[in-house]
Amino acid sequence: MKVRGRGRMRGFALRLSGMLLPFVAGKKFLDATVKNIDDARSRIQPVMGTLSKLDPSDIEYIVQNHFWDLATEIVTESHKQKVDLSFAVRKAVQGVRNKADELIRYLNPKYHEKQKVTPVYRWAQNSTHVFVTIKYSVKWDAPGAVNVKDPQVVFDDNVFRFTASGEHSGNKYEYSLDLDCFDAIDEAGSTWSAASVGRFTAVLAKRRMRRWPRLLLDKKKKGTGRPDLGRQEELDKEDSPASVVMQSEKSCAVSEKIYCPHSDKCMGNCTTCAEWNIQSHGGNFCSGAPQKAPDSVVFTDSNMMRYRIDGELKIESKEQYHVDSYVIKYGVVTSADRKADELETIAEIPASTHSKFTVKSLSGLRPYSALEAGQEMALAVFSKNTFGVLETPVWKTVEDAFVPESGPKKVSFSDTNGDVGKLTGDVVIEGPTETEDPTITQYALYFAKRGGRVLSSKSDSYIGVENRVAGSGTVTYKLTDKSVPTGTQGIIAFAKNSFGENREQGTYIDVQDAQRPCAGEDRGSSVNCPPRIKSITGDASPEANVISVVLDLDKTIPKGVTASVYLATDKSCTKASNYKAVEHQAVEAQILLDNTQLNGDGESWRYSHILLYTKNDFGTSKYCSAHAFTDAGADIAEKAEL
């Protein structure tokens, strides 16, 4: 048995003859008013005979005040009472020892000063971020501080700076790490955390999306860092490595040159940097007017209300240097000849350089309801920088997405399938006409619980869709041997179009699973099964191939079903093609067959059993009752021939 958590701090144990008994903390007797050891001894005298009730804080008080004789008396008495005070005593002594050790360290006049340490770190990267892990130690495999105080972090241009205070092995340290990175860092996108025990992590967002050849600007400087090979391998799997650049604005600035992104080289000036022959106004690189439109533009109306367009505009571009922003225009254009001259400028958004995606939420766009043939609503996205705007935009057609305004008026269904858990029949959906609601194109059907709640599992609940019929408000969906999920109580229909379903105006109906008699997984769990045939009378007909018999049943035919009798060649309830239904008369717990014809002319088989089934409007029972019979007339005919 182990004492855990707070109980371990407050309680002790009594071990006696191999048994562990609880030692419960009791009333506290000692406090700051104690004058001396004799005063302390007199105060705890009431519990000296039952030390299991002594509070641990009193033991701590005695040791901390150096009442060693009293402490010895208590420990000696605990042995007699077989009370284990070792934890409390050791804890108190260790506290005194720590204070003594601290005093010894203060003999060093520089003890209060923190030793400055450059901690070791590991790093890895992908195209957009650098991941740095710092250990509070001078070596990666050496022990260090577990936690630090007052961590300070700076992300400034291409500089990452970390400082924090910590303590290890009784010594105080100030950890400080300065990294001049290969290229600029985006302060807003960078994060850090000191939550891990013994570790500090930082995620540096690159201002421009590219792979660096190294972490530090100075290729000769090694520092205390090493690549994190395991993490790098994981990142390479997630983000297929782009080609590694060899230079940056920062590396070129060191040699007092300017960076040419086109050739990834440092130049004396921009005249030889291909078409980018003008120095950028805001950076140490060659640029010029935009020459490349975005790679793609995505926009989808996420507001399912008609006449309201809201959504997220997502612009993809791998251009990292020559686009500062995107100009967004919106309006109606002719599909075959798009022109942006008359479009309205609705936004200008900064281009992201640390990601290939620039995202902007657009809300309240005005849809144009009276579009002429060949017209469409569209967004035009233009690349822009300080040198100008690219004339050729990327176009994106805008659709006003909305779900149907109404729902089905009525739904009806009647199951004609007698199998348990199976539905067959026509689901008839009556809805508004196209004139009443032109927004409906289909109707979707789901299995549901009473009250119109669709079953939680979409794969189980979904039934199907049926297209709207032109000129009619009524559609029919055919169910054939459709399995019914567990928990189903009915069917619900929703109006639908290409943008979604109107889940606010569904129409629900209860569904009754029509069942033939005795159709469960086994006869014992089924209802309305045929009674068992206890016996059968001898054949009263002397004619061959004709029988007149009475079947005695163990009970009457259940209410709600009728009897169905077959002649068979064996007792199997699985009907063969040669089984023959015969007329009969049911009287209470008996079935009468009168002059029932057996084999027809030319038939090679001989009937030997009578099978009793029950049936209703949905089919014949799965199980039957069987009994063999003898054709008395056949025996007479055979003897006459002999």
Buried (B, 14 or more C-beta within 10 A) or exposed (E): EEBEEEEEEBBBBBEEEEEEEEBEBBEEBBEEEBEEBEEBBEBBEEBEEEBBBBBBBBBBBBBEBEBEEBBEBBBEBBEEBEBBBEBBBEBBBEEBEEEEEEEEEEEEEEEEEBEEBEBBBBBBBBBBBBBBBBBBBBEBEEEBBEBBEEBEBEBEEBBBBBBBBBBBEEEBBBBBBEBBBBBBBBEEBBEBEBEEEBBBBBBBBBBBBBBBEBBBBEEEEEBBBEEBEEBBEEBEEEBEEEEEBEBBBBBBBEEEBBBBBBBBBBBEEBEEBEEBBBBBEEBBBBBBBBEEBBEBBEBBBEBBEBEBBBBEBBBBBEBBBBBBBBBBBBBBBEEEEBEBEEBEEBBBBEBBBBBBEBEBEBEEBBBBEEEEEEBBBBBBBBBBBEBEBBEEBBBBEBBBBBBBBBBBBEBEBEBEBBBBBBBBBEBBBBBBBBEEBEBBBBBBBBBBBEEBBBBEEEEBBBBBBBEBEEEEBBBEBEBEEBEBBEBBBBBBBBBBBEBBBBBEBBBBBEBEBBBBBBBBEEBEEBBBBBBEBEEBBEBBBEBBBBBBBBBBBEEEBBEEBEBBBBBBBBBEBEBEEEBBEBEBEBEEBEBBBBEBEBBEEEEEEEBBBBBBBBBBEBBBBBBBBBBEBEBBBBEEBEEEEE
